[in-house]
Each structure stands twice: as structure tokens, then as C-alpha cells.
Amino acid sequence: MGEGVSFFQKLKPLLVVVALFVLPYFLLISYFAYSNNDVFYLRGGGPAWMLNPEDDRLVNEFPDDFPATYSTTFELTSRPVKAQLTLNAVRAYDLAVNGRRLAAESDTGKLNWKKPVAYDILPDLVPGLNQVTVHVRSRYSMTALKAEGFVETADGARVPLDSSPGWTVVSDFAFPPSGFNREPEPVKLLTHTTLAEDIRAGDYMREGLLVYPIALCVILVIILYPGLTRKLDSIASRLVPDSLKTEMATEVLYRASLAVIFLVLAVLLWHNFINYDPARTGDYEHHQKYLHHFLTSWRIPTADEGIQMYNPPLFYMAAALLFRLSGPSSLFPMVENCAQFVNSVSVLITMFAIFLILRRVLVGRLAVAASLAIAAFLPMSLYKAPSVAGDSATALVCTLSFYLWLRYTDGQKRSGIVLLAVSSGIGLLVRYTALFPFLGICAGLAYMFWQNPSGRKKLITHFAAYLAIVLLIAGGYYARNVMLFGGLFPINGTRELFFYRQTPGFRDWDFYTNVRDLILGNPMSKQLIMESFLAGTYSSFWFDGQHVFMIYSKVSKFTPYVVPALGLLPTALMAWGMARGTGRALSGGEGRGAFMAVCVVTAALGAAAFTLGSFKYPYYSIIKAFYLLFCLAPIVCFFGLGFEALTARSGRLAATMCIVLACAGFVKAFYL
């Protein structure tokens, strides 16, 4: 009986994670996918969706609309006796049968275009040649049409009207862009291979096939066969001299490892700062415009003044101030170099703050050192450091918020809540994504309120002070956004600002469930992030999937497969650690439990927002894991908790060797 209770207790954190986070996550995603008109999700089932083959070219023309006429022509050998046609279209359409207009579904916002509509087309059909025409309009996405139906004739013949290559489509512009096909052509059917046919074969693919299976086998051996890996610890213990097993020797080795991590990171950041061309940053000219704005004026621009000016201003102001103070020099010839420097220094300070967090959260020195190494050499942190965007600075202010929250939970001092509020307010002036640590901390204060009935009056006072200071620092900026744009967070994808289109322009079930490309896909293909949400996210987390941030333009063909494969074990440990962190939060207590509660809530909110963003803005450029850098501290803490569990189960040597190998691979890819 006792064993059953013990087993349940072990499963309890995992079950709670599923109940509190996984299930609501999928329910939320499903709601947006199937009910929200503004989310361009193409539901599966039934015939395939039909697409316009010219959309890939149309997207580069940036027209105001994407009208297209889909049609099918068929012949009936005798009098039709039964007919039905069901349509789904993205997003408004007119239906005509043999030239007679049958229906017009206007794009007023009230129409739920995701629900199929059935039409009785029998009265308009005739023996002989017939034509069904659907004129589709989609201002904010590329057109798509799904047709399902049939016609039965008196002589027993049945003519299908389902989506098929028998349908044709033509772009229907009043003033067509030059060079576009004005003749109908067969539709393109949306299938699992439609978007990424170019990465299905070739020597490049085959070279990478063995890497992931080998890495998976190593992970399974370490986790499932602890007796085998523990033997390695026994062998190593016999080989290590007794003089190195003392407490003093262990402490010296620990401090030396920390020194090596910080030294290598500092050299790496300096090397990348010196060698990385800032112009390779995504949207470089728009970040550049933002930086140069503050060289002539300290006025905070509005979101409609430039494509990147929707971002809060503090990072760009700091870089411009540094340039104004230093002036053009050999180190900072341009203001863009100051932005790179601010980012690089931010990474170094972030790692020190993470180290301070790990010392308080984790138990053993080995777990602290391993976790710090993963944080220091995390690819998405490394490849963003020398850019002129503010992602690394965001990671710094958010990490400081987590550290100050951890300090606050120890004593609940008034000065602690003030510093925490200042950090949160500054974070909201650096990037919108600082919202998630802010919400996590609010949830943490609610958690402490629930856990500590005797201190509730004090906590209410501190919560009020926290909100007041955050509003004092950042409230004015966000109030202006509401007044000017009707919302707190106007961004490039907002239709009233800089709405733009990228392929594919929609999402579907295959995109979110495709695991195959996580292992078989080409990590350096842009098509990968149009084919698989998991693969695109993973490749940008553990590798520069677009090869735009690499310091050198050429890398080994094998490297893009090896580096993500090395990230498999750390990824598994992060998931394991999140379950353990949830268990700590549920165990009660105002210290580490409250801290882990904030980490879990922030990570869950961030993951949900990242996924919903890929719905709301169905572009290839939205699938970038470095948007989650605000969550760096929780991610590293989860890894540390998972690493502690792994070493307790399977021994230290095998796990440590895997982490050292992974960090060496990351440094090799982004430095040497």
C-alpha cells in the first residue's frame, strides 16, 4: 500500500503539470485554431485545401489584396437529379454556377470562415458542360479554398466536385502586377510535402540521419540503464587519487571550472563582437533607424514611425547614449557597435546573475557548474549577443527580476519589492516580453498570499507598491500605445501599422504535429520552419537555423546536425526539471517553492504566447526560439533540477561528459 502512495507522489508533479499547464495550453490553442477568425489556421479532414501557386511570388509584391478565382468545369451526360457543394474559403468569397451568382460571403468580421457552408447548386446545373466558379478574397492572408461535393445524374453517373488538381485558379487583380500569369493554371493542393519538397532528399539529408539516433540511444542508456553508467563512476573513483577527493580539492576544482566558463565566455563574446558584421542582424536597417533617431533626439518615437519602432525604447536609448558619450572611436566607429557592445556585456552580466540564482536553487556544486555552462554557451544566447537588436538586454533585465524575486522570497523586505518593481518596470521599457516575468511575479505574490495567511496584510501592501512602481516607470509608455493604437502592444503584424505577408501565410495541423522533420529535416533550411513548428523552434534554440547569425559564413556540413543532436539531453533535462520545479512549488513554503512557482508560470505563459504568436502571425520569421530569452533563468533552473535528478539516478560521470561535450560543440559552432 505504501509503495502505491509513494509511486503516486512521484507522479504527482507530472500530473499537475499536465492538469495545470499542458491541458489548458492545448485547449487554448484549439480555441484559437478553430474559432478565432483572425487566426489563419486551415483545419484538416476531408478534401485538401487548394492554394494559388502564384502566392509565393505574390507575397513579394505586397499587394493590398490577394484575389483569386478558383473554378472547375465538368460535363453531365444527362439531367442532374442531386447536387451539393460545401465550401470553406480564406476568407471571403462569391460563388457562381454557370455564370449565376449563388452566394456572396462578405468579409465583415462576423462571418466565421472556418465553418463550411453547404449550397444546393442543383437548380443551376444543366446537361452538358457546367462551370463552378469561386472568387476568393483575403486581405490579410493568401487565398485558400476547400471544396467538397458531388453531382448525380439521371443515368446514375456521379461527378465529384471535391478539391483536386482538376480545379484551376487565376490571380484576379484589377491591375495585375507585371510578369504574373493571367491564364488559369492547376491549383496547388496543400499536403504535408507541399511546403518543403526541397529538403526531402540529397546527400545533405542522409549525412545527418545517424546523428540523432546515436544521440537518442546515448540518452536512453544514461536514463534507463543507471547500473551501467554508475559503473563508470566506480571506475573513475578508483582512478582518481585520494588527494583530489578532499573538500578543499573539490572546492578548488569547482571554482576553477567557474573561472574557465566565465573566461571562455568573455573571450567568445569579445571575439564575436569584434568579428560579427552588425548588418547581418535581421531587419538591420530598421534597428539602425531606431538607433540613429536617438542620436538626434531623445523623443520616444511611436510605433508607426518605423518597422522596428514598435519596440520599447530603452535598449536603443542606452546604445545611443553610450555612443554620444564615447564618440566615434576605433572600438565604436558606429552607434551600431555600441548596440552590439551593450548586448555582449548584457550576456556576461546575465550569466553572473544566473550563477547567483543557481547557487541558491541547486544543491550540488556539479549541478551549478553544469547549469552555468549550459546557460553560458546556449546557442540562441550566443548568436544573439553580437546583434543590434535588444534580445540579450531583455534577457539581462528579466534575469535580474528573477534574481531579485528569489532574494525577496527569502526575507520579504520592503527594499526587495522596490528593487524588484524597478527591474520589472525597466524590463517593460526594453521589450514587450518582459510582461511574462511581470505576470509570473504577480502570480508568485498570489502564491505567497495563499501560503502565508499570517503575512497577508504585508503582502497586499507589497503587491500594491510593486504595481504602483511598475506603472510609474512604464505606465506612460503603454498608456500612449493604448491612446494611439488601441492596444498595449502594437507590433509589425498589426494591420493598422506595418502589416506584411510572408509565406506560408497560414498554419495547419501538420505544421504543429510534424515531429519527423525534427530529426530528418535540414536544420539550415528556411523551409524547415514552414514545415514544422517543433523542428523550427528546436533548430533556432540549439542552432542558428537560418545561418544568419553565424560568425563565419561557412561551416561543416555535419555541424548543423551534430549541434542540435547535442541539445537533446539538455532538452530532456529541462522538461524533467520543470516537473520537479512544479513539485517544489506544490510542496509549499515561501522560499524556493515561491521561486519555482514564478519560473513555472512564466515558462508556461511564454510557451503559450510563442505558439499563439505563430498562429496570429503565420510567417516563417516568427519561429525564432530566441524570443524566449526572457525565460532564460527558469530554463536554466529547470535544467539544473533535471541534471540533479539524472546524476542521482545514473551517476555523475556520464551526465557530466555529455554536458561538457554539448558545450564544446556549441563553442565550436559559434566561435572556432
LOFI-933282 format. One line per 3 residues: number of its first residue (from 0); for each residue x, z, y of C-alpha. Coordinates in steps of 0.2 Angstrom, whole numbers. Each point is the difference from the previous one (the first is absolute). Layout:
<nodes>
NUM = X:Z:Y ~ ...
</nodes>
This chain:
<nodes>
0 = 0:0:0 ~ 14:5:12 ~ 9:-17:-4
3 = -16:-9:6 ~ -1:9:16 ~ 19:-3:3
6 = -2:-18:-3 ~ -14:-1:12 ~ 9:9:13
9 = 14:-13:-2 ~ -12:-14:3 ~ -9:8:14
12 = 11:-7:14 ~ -2:-17:-7 ~ -19:1:-2
15 = -2:7:18 ~ 11:-14:7 ~ -12:-12:-9
18 = -16:9:6 ~ 6:3:18 ~ 10:-16:3
21 = 0:-14:-13 ~ -19:-1:-2 ~ -4:1:19
24 = 13:-12:3 ~ -8:-13:-12 ~ -17:4:6
27 = 5:-3:18 ~ 9:-16:-4 ~ -15:-6:-10
30 = -11:3:15 ~ 10:-10:12 ~ 2:-14:-13
33 = -18:-2:-4 ~ -9:5:15 ~ 9:-2:16
36 = -2:-17:8 ~ 16:1:10 ~ 11:2:-16
39 = 3:-17:-8 ~ 0:4:-18 ~ -6:-13:-12
42 = -9:9:-15 ~ 3:-7:-17 ~ -12:-5:-14
45 = -9:-16:-3 ~ 7:-17:6 ~ 17:0:10
48 = 0:0:19 ~ 4:-18:8 ~ 13:-1:13
51 = 5:-13:13 ~ 17:-7:-5 ~ 4:-3:18
54 = -1:18:5 ~ 18:3:-3 ~ 4:-13:13
57 = -15:5:11 ~ 6:18:2 ~ 16:-6:9
60 = -11:-9:13 ~ -9:16:5 ~ -17:-9:4
63 = -14:11:6 ~ -11:-4:-15 ~ 2:-6:-18
66 = -15:-11:-3 ~ 0:-10:-16 ~ -14:-10:-10
69 = -1:3:-18 ~ -10:-13:-10 ~ -4:-6:-18
72 = -9:-16:-5 ~ -9:-2:-16 ~ -12:-12:-9
75 = -16:5:-8 ~ -6:-12:-14 ~ -18:5:2
78 = -12:11:10 ~ 7:18:3 ~ -11:14:-7
81 = 10:15:4 ~ 14:4:12 ~ 9:15:8
84 = 15:2:11 ~ 8:17:4 ~ 13:0:14
87 = 13:12:6 ~ 10:-5:15 ~ 14:6:12
90 = -9:2:11 ~ -14:-9:9 ~ -7:-16:-7
93 = -14:-14:1 ~ -7:-7:-16 ~ -7:-18:-1
96 = -6:-9:-15 ~ -1:-19:1 ~ 2:1:19
99 = -14:13:2 ~ 5:17:7 ~ -6:13:-11
102 = 8:16:7 ~ 11:6:14 ~ 8:17:-3
105 = 7:5:18 ~ 15:10:2 ~ -8:14:11
108 = 8:15:-9 ~ -17:5:-8 ~ 2:-12:-14
111 = 9:7:-15 ~ 9:-15:-6 ~ 7:9:-15
114 = -18:-1:-8 ~ -4:-16:-9 ~ -16:-9:6
117 = -11:-10:-12 ~ -8:-16:6 ~ -14:-11:-8
120 = 7:-18:3 ~ -13:-8:-12 ~ -11:-8:13
123 = 14:-9:9 ~ 7:-8:-16 ~ -4:-18:-6
126 = 4:-10:-15 ~ 16:-9:3 ~ 14:5:11
129 = 0:17:9 ~ 11:9:12 ~ 2:19:3
132 = 9:4:16 ~ 6:17:7 ~ 7:1:17
135 = 10:16:1 ~ 7:9:15 ~ 12:15:1
138 = 7:5:16 ~ 11:14:-6 ~ 5:-6:-17
141 = 2:-16:-10 ~ -15:-8:-7 ~ -5:3:-19
144 = -16:-4:-10 ~ -6:5:-16 ~ -14:-10:-8
147 = -10:3:-16 ~ -15:-10:-5 ~ -8:-14:-11
150 = -12:-14:0 ~ -11:-4:-15 ~ -9:-16:-2
153 = -15:-6:-9 ~ 10:-8:-14 ~ 9:16:-4
156 = 16:-3:9 ~ 8:14:9 ~ 12:-3:15
159 = 11:15:5 ~ 3:4:19 ~ 13:14:-3
162 = 16:0:10 ~ 12:-13:-8 ~ 12:-13:5
165 = -15:-12:1 ~ -3:7:17 ~ 9:-7:15
168 = 4:8:17 ~ 5:-7:17 ~ 5:9:15
171 = -13:-2:13 ~ 7:1:17 ~ -9:-7:16
174 = 18:-4:6 ~ 11:0:-16 ~ 18:4:2
177 = 12:-15:-2 ~ 6:-3:-18 ~ -14:8:-9
180 = -10:-9:-14 ~ -16:-6:6 ~ -6:-6:-17
183 = -8:12:-13 ~ 12:6:-14 ~ -3:11:-15
186 = -2:18:3 ~ 14:13:-5 ~ -7:13:-13
189 = 6:17:3 ~ 8:6:-16 ~ 13:13:-4
192 = 14:-14:1 ~ -7:-8:16 ~ 11:9:12
195 = 16:2:-9 ~ 3:-15:-11 ~ 18:-2:6
198 = 6:16:-8 ~ -6:-3:-17 ~ 15:-8:-8
201 = 18:-4:3 ~ 17:8:-4 ~ -2:12:14
204 = -15:8:-9 ~ 7:1:-17 ~ 16:8:6
207 = -10:15:6 ~ -11:2:-15 ~ 11:12:-10
210 = 4:12:15 ~ -17:9:1 ~ -2:2:-19
213 = 17:8:-2 ~ -4:11:15 ~ -17:5:-8
216 = 8:4:-16 ~ 13:11:8 ~ -14:10:9
219 = -10:1:-16 ~ 15:7:-10 ~ 4:13:14
222 = -18:6:1 ~ -6:-1:-17 ~ 15:4:-10
225 = 7:16:9 ~ 10:5:-16 ~ 11:-15:1
228 = 4:2:19 ~ 3:18:-2 ~ 14:-3:-12
231 = 8:-9:14 ~ 0:16:10 ~ 7:9:-15
234 = 14:-12:-2 ~ 4:0:19 ~ 0:19:0
237 = 13:1:-13 ~ 11:-13:9 ~ -1:9:17
240 = 13:13:3 ~ -6:18:2 ~ 8:1:17
243 = -12:-13:6 ~ -15:10:-6 ~ 1:15:12
246 = -12:3:14 ~ 14:-4:13 ~ 4:-17:-8
249 = -18:-5:-1 ~ -2:4:18 ~ 15:-10:5
252 = -6:-15:-10 ~ -17:2:8 ~ 7:0:17
255 = 12:-14:-4 ~ -14:-11:-6 ~ -10:3:16
258 = 15:-4:10 ~ 2:-16:-9 ~ -18:-5:2
261 = 0:3:19 ~ 17:-9:2 ~ -5:-15:-10
264 = -16:-1:9 ~ 8:1:17 ~ 13:-13:-4
267 = -14:-11:-7 ~ -11:2:15 ~ 14:-4:12
270 = 6:-15:-10 ~ -18:-7:0 ~ -2:4:18
273 = 15:-10:4 ~ -3:-15:-11 ~ -19:-2:0
276 = -7:-13:12 ~ -14:8:9 ~ -9:-17:1
279 = -3:1:-18 ~ -13:13:3 ~ -18:-5:-3
282 = -9:-5:16 ~ 17:2:8 ~ -5:-9:17
285 = -15:11:2 ~ 9:16:-3 ~ 13:-7:12
288 = -13:-3:13 ~ -6:18:-2 ~ 18:7:2
291 = 3:-11:16 ~ -16:5:8 ~ 7:18:1
294 = 16:-7:8 ~ -10:-4:15 ~ -14:12:0
297 = -5:16:-8 ~ -19:-5:1 ~ -7:1:-18
300 = -7:-17:-4 ~ -17:-3:-8 ~ -2:-7:-17
303 = -5:-17:6 ~ 16:-3:10 ~ 10:-5:-15
306 = -1:-2:-19 ~ 10:16:-4 ~ -6:10:15
309 = -14:8:-9 ~ 13:12:-7 ~ 2:16:9
312 = 14:0:13 ~ 12:14:-3 ~ 12:-8:-12
315 = 2:-15:12 ~ 1:11:15 ~ 14:10:-8
318 = 10:-15:-4 ~ -2:-7:17 ~ 5:17:8
321 = 16:0:-11 ~ 4:-17:6 ~ -3:4:18
324 = 11:15:-1 ~ 14:-8:-10 ~ -1:-17:8
327 = 6:-16:-9 ~ 16:4:-10 ~ 9:-5:-15
330 = -11:12:-11 ~ -16:-5:9 ~ 1:-17:7
333 = -19:-2:-1 ~ -14:12:1 ~ -4:-6:-18
336 = 16:9:-6 ~ -6:16:8 ~ -16:-2:-10
339 = 10:-2:-16 ~ 11:15:4 ~ -15:11:3
342 = -7:-5:-17 ~ 17:3:-9 ~ 2:17:8
345 = -18:4:-4 ~ 4:-4:-19 ~ 15:12:0
348 = -10:14:9 ~ -15:-3:-12 ~ 11:3:-15
351 = 6:17:7 ~ -18:5:3 ~ -4:-5:-18
354 = 15:10:-7 ~ -7:15:10 ~ -17:-3:-8
357 = 7:-2:-18 ~ 10:16:1 ~ -16:9:3
360 = -12:-9:-12 ~ 12:-3:-16 ~ 8:13:-11
363 = 16:-8:-6 ~ 15:-7:9 ~ 0:-15:-11
366 = -18:-4:4 ~ 4:1:19 ~ 15:-11:-1
369 = -9:-13:-11 ~ -15:0:12 ~ 11:-2:15
372 = 10:-14:-8 ~ -17:-9:-3 ~ -6:3:18
375 = 17:-6:7 ~ 1:-16:-9 ~ -18:-4:-2
378 = 0:-19:3 ~ -15:-1:12 ~ 9:13:11
381 = 16:-9:-1 ~ -6:-17:4 ~ -11:6:15
384 = 14:10:8 ~ 9:-14:9 ~ -16:-9:6
387 = -7:1:18 ~ -17:6:-6 ~ -4:19:1
390 = -3:3:-19 ~ 15:11:-2 ~ -4:10:16
393 = -17:3:-7 ~ 7:7:-16 ~ 11:12:10
396 = -15:7:10 ~ -11:1:-15 ~ 13:9:-10
399 = 3:12:14 ~ -18:4:-1 ~ 1:4:-18
402 = 15:11:2 ~ -8:9:14 ~ -16:2:-10
405 = 10:8:-14 ~ 8:12:12 ~ -17:4:7
408 = -7:5:-17 ~ 14:12:-2 ~ -5:11:15
411 = -15:-8:9 ~ 9:4:17 ~ -7:-6:16
414 = 16:-9:5 ~ -1:-9:-17 ~ -17:-8:3
417 = 5:-5:18 ~ 16:-9:-7 ~ -11:-8:-14
420 = -13:-6:13 ~ 14:-7:11 ~ 7:-10:-15
423 = -17:-6:-5 ~ -4:-6:18 ~ 17:-9:2
426 = -3:-8:-17 ~ -16:-7:6 ~ 9:-8:15
429 = 12:-8:-12 ~ -11:-8:-13 ~ -18:0:-5
432 = 5:6:-18 ~ 4:17:7 ~ -19:3:-1
435 = 2:3:-19 ~ 12:15:1 ~ -11:6:15
438 = -16:-1:-12 ~ 10:8:-14 ~ 6:15:11
441 = -19:2:6 ~ -4:1:-19 ~ 14:12:-3
444 = -7:12:14 ~ -17:-1:-9 ~ 9:4:-16
447 = 8:15:7 ~ -17:5:8 ~ -8:0:-17
450 = 15:9:-9 ~ 2:14:13 ~ -17:8:5
453 = 9:14:9 ~ 10:-12:12 ~ -14:-12:4
456 = -2:5:18 ~ 18:-3:3 ~ 0:-17:-9
459 = -15:-5:11 ~ 10:4:15 ~ 15:-10:-6
462 = -11:-15:-5 ~ -8:-1:17 ~ 18:1:8
465 = 6:-13:-12 ~ -14:-12:5 ~ 1:4:18
468 = 19:-4:1 ~ -1:-16:-10 ~ -14:-6:11
471 = 10:5:16 ~ 15:-10:-6 ~ -9:-16:-8
474 = -18:2:5 ~ 2:-11:16 ~ 7:-14:-9
477 = -13:-1:-13 ~ -14:3:13 ~ 6:-15:9
480 = -1:-10:-16 ~ -18:5:-3 ~ -5:-4:18
483 = 9:-18:0 ~ -3:-5:-18 ~ -14:11:-7
486 = 11:8:-13 ~ 15:12:-2 ~ 11:-13:-10
489 = 0:-18:6 ~ 12:-10:-9 ~ 5:-19:-2
492 = -14:-3:-13 ~ -14:6:12 ~ -10:-15:4
495 = -1:4:19 ~ 19:0:1 ~ 12:-11:-10
498 = -10:-4:-15 ~ 10:-12:-11 ~ -1:-7:-17
501 = 12:-1:-15 ~ -2:-5:-17 ~ -9:4:-11
504 = -13:6:12 ~ -10:10:-13 ~ 2:12:-15
507 = -7:0:-18 ~ 0:10:-15 ~ 15:-8:-8
510 = 11:5:16 ~ -3:18:-3 ~ 1:1:-19
513 = 14:-12:-3 ~ 13:11:-8 ~ 9:-15:-9
516 = 9:-6:16 ~ 7:18:2 ~ 11:-4:-14
519 = 1:-19:-1 ~ -1:-5:18 ~ 14:-6:11
522 = 3:15:11 ~ 7:-11:14 ~ -15:-12:0
525 = -13:1:15 ~ -12:-6:-13 ~ 1:16:-9
528 = -8:10:13 ~ -15:-12:0 ~ -1:1:-18
531 = 1:19:-4 ~ -3:15:11 ~ 10:11:-12
534 = 14:-12:-2 ~ 1:-3:19 ~ 0:18:5
537 = 12:5:-14 ~ 13:-14:5 ~ -1:5:18
540 = 2:19:-5 ~ 16:-2:-11 ~ 6:-17:7
543 = -1:-11:15 ~ -12:-11:-8 ~ 0:-13:14
546 = 19:0:1 ~ -2:1:19 ~ 9:17:2
549 = 15:-3:-11 ~ 16:2:9 ~ 7:-15:-8
552 = -9:-16:-3 ~ 5:-2:-18 ~ -1:11:-15
555 = 2:-1:-18 ~ -15:-8:-9 ~ 0:15:-11
558 = -1:13:13 ~ -18:-2:5 ~ -5:4:-18
561 = 13:14:-3 ~ -4:10:16 ~ -19:1:-2
564 = 3:4:-19 ~ 11:15:6 ~ -15:6:10
567 = -12:2:-15 ~ 6:18:-5 ~ 0:7:18
570 = -18:-8:1 ~ -6:9:-16 ~ 8:16:7
573 = -9:-1:16 ~ -17:-2:-9 ~ 5:15:-11
576 = 5:10:15 ~ -16:-4:9 ~ -10:8:-15
579 = 11:15:1 ~ -2:1:19 ~ -18:0:-2
582 = 1:14:-13 ~ 10:10:13 ~ -13:-2:13
585 = -13:5:-12 ~ 9:16:-5 ~ -3:8:17
588 = 12:8:12 ~ 3:-4:18 ~ 18:-6:-2
591 = 5:-14:-12 ~ -18:-3:-5 ~ -5:-3:18
594 = 15:-12:2 ~ -4:-10:-16 ~ -18:-1:5
597 = 5:-9:16 ~ 12:-11:-10 ~ -14:-5:-12
600 = -13:-3:13 ~ 11:-10:11 ~ 6:-11:-15
603 = -18:-3:-6 ~ -6:-5:17 ~ 15:-11:3
606 = -2:-9:-17 ~ -19:-2:4 ~ 3:-7:17
609 = 14:-12:-6 ~ -12:-7:-13 ~ -14:-1:12
612 = 11:-9:13 ~ 4:-13:-13 ~ -19:-3:-1
615 = -3:0:18 ~ 14:-11:4 ~ 3:-12:-15
618 = 17:-7:5 ~ 16:0:-9 ~ 9:9:14
621 = -11:16:-2 ~ 8:4:-18 ~ 15:9:6
624 = 4:17:-8 ~ 10:6:15 ~ -17:3:9
627 = 0:16:-10 ~ 17:6:7 ~ -11:14:9
630 = -2:7:-17 ~ 18:0:-5 ~ 1:20:0
633 = -14:2:-13 ~ 6:-15:-10 ~ 17:8:-2
636 = -7:17:-3 ~ -11:-7:-14 ~ 16:-8:-7
639 = 9:16:0 ~ -14:9:-9 ~ -1:-14:-13
642 = 19:1:-2 ~ -1:19:-3 ~ -13:-3:-14
645 = 10:-14:-8 ~ 17:10:0 ~ -10:15:-7
648 = -7:-11:-14 ~ 14:-12:-4 ~ 16:8:7
651 = 10:-4:15 ~ 13:-13:-4 ~ -11:-15:-5
654 = -11:3:15 ~ 14:2:12 ~ 9:-15:-6
657 = -15:-11:2 ~ -2:6:18 ~ 18:-2:4
660 = -1:-18:-7 ~ -16:-4:10 ~ 9:6:16
663 = 15:-10:-3 ~ -11:-15:-3 ~ -9:3:17
666 = 17:1:9 ~ 7:-15:-9 ~ -16:-10:5
669 = 0:5:19 ~ 18:3:4 ~ 14:-7:-11
</nodes>
